[in-house]
């Protein structure tokens, strides 16, 4: 598309999806500003991420620093009853939300990354889009990219009939600093991606990730675990998503927000359900957090000069290990479409939307399949 270098792009949302969009589109020559609603630099979300090619390609193509990663040489499959399990060679790399965020921020200038800016409204005009922020500031752009996450307000406005679908189970999650764990426990999980079926169904997994400040130095990493557990929709799920202050949350509780009575229940459940080494790991984690597993499928990602990207569009299950990679692919594919042979912005966005809708539906189906295989109750 001719004139891509002069396109003014506003990105609403400054987390991983917004940064992927900002980095990719700036690399294509667009003039990009990112607006993030939180007033301070974003801090670690405490989550581990399996590294995928889409993410590393975006970073490499935009001259980003090397992403801090850990690695494994094998996968190990255990049973709750104990034993040594089954080992297969499968090298993989892992990282963390914090490490990706730091790496993306390193190649996106502070001058064009605006904190404390909440988008409250936008208007599609014939040749531009007007954006309004909570502080009264306005801006106009050729393109508005909305990356406001799983519970996107923009998606709710543009697609009011699309709602998150609860999959019937949740993820208990936790990270444990390497220095806070017994050395034999660290040695058991180190350099392996370990899975274990739970006695009542579902499974748990663990791998090591970068620690504070994205450190990959031995002794400073974190053990990252995810345990899929069935929870009935209704009263049981409502109780689980009530935080330590008695407030009902929409779909998740972060570290430190789970009531201590619930933490004790999780520790007790681990003893009853998991391989002894996994039970030790869960019980050593003082502040587990909770994520309900949901699916979101959208029929549309482009609305005039407004686009949904990343989790603001499709929400796929964590079994796919694809959330960050999907945001990177959405962003890189948009940059490619804008730099391609399309004769207009409208045509370039149409080409991009068709491809990403197919990708999103495919990943959603893949996640549902994996969930039915790995997370079913017994």
C-alpha positions, 0 to 999 in steps of 0.5 A: 500500500502506498503511503504507509510511512505516513500513516498515523496509528493510535494503539489503545492498550500498552501491554504485550498486544499493544507493544507488538502492534506498536513495534511491528507498525513502527518497523513498517514506517508508520507513526505510532503512539501507544496509550496505556491506561495504567499510570505507572510502568506495568509490572510483572503479571507472574506468568510463564510463556512458551516461546513461539516462532511468531514472537521471536520473528517479530523481535528479530525483525525489529532489532529487539534485544535478545529475549531472556529465556530458559530451556528444557531438553526433555518432556516428562509425563508423570502420574499422580500415583508417583513413579519416574514417569515417561521421558521424551526428548523435546527441546523448548524455550520458555520466558515470562510476561515481564521478559517479553514486556521489557524486550518490547519496551526496549525498542519502543520509545518513551516519547510515544508510549503514554501512561495514564491514558484511558480511551473512553470513546472513538468516532470513525470518520471518512478518512480518519478516526477521532479518539477521546481519552478520560482526561479530555485529550483527543487525537486523530489517526488514520488507524486505531488499534485496540488491544485492551485485552480479554475483557475488551470494552472496545469489543463489547461496544463493536460486537455487543452479542459476543461474550466470553464462554466459560470452558468449565474449568480454571487454572490454578497458577503459581510461581516460586522463586528458585531460591525459596524452593528446596534444591532437590525440588529445583533439580527435579524440575530443572531443564524439563517440561513436566506434566502430571495427570491429576487423580480427578481429571485435569493435569498440572505442568511446570517449567522454569522461567526468568525471575525478577528483572527477567534474570535467567541466572541459576538461583534467580529463576522461578518455577512456573506451574499451571494446574487445570481443575474443573469448577462448575459454573454458578455458585462454585465458580462465583465463590472461587472468583471472590477475592480476599476483600470479598469482591467478586472478580470477572474471571481471575484473581491475581497473586495475593488476591486469593483468600488464605482459606482458599490457598489452604484448600489448594494446598490440601487438594494438591496433596490428594490429587498430584504426584508428590513432587508437584504436591510439594511445589504447589504447597511451597507456593504461598500466593497462587492465583486463579484464571478461569478458562474462556473462549472468545470467537469474533466474526470481525476484526476491522470496523472502518478504521478501527481494528481489534488485535490480540486478546481483544479479538480472539481469546484462545486457551492456554493449552495452545501456548499461543496468546503472546504469539497470536498477538505478535502474528496479528501485529506482524501480519498487519504490518505486512498487509499495509506494506503490500500491494493493496491499493487502499487502506480499506483493502489492506485491512480486509486482506489482514482481517480475512487471514487473522480470522482464519488463524483465530478460529483455527487456534480456538478449535485447537485449544478446545481439542487440547482442553477436551483431551487434557482437562476433562474430568474423570 
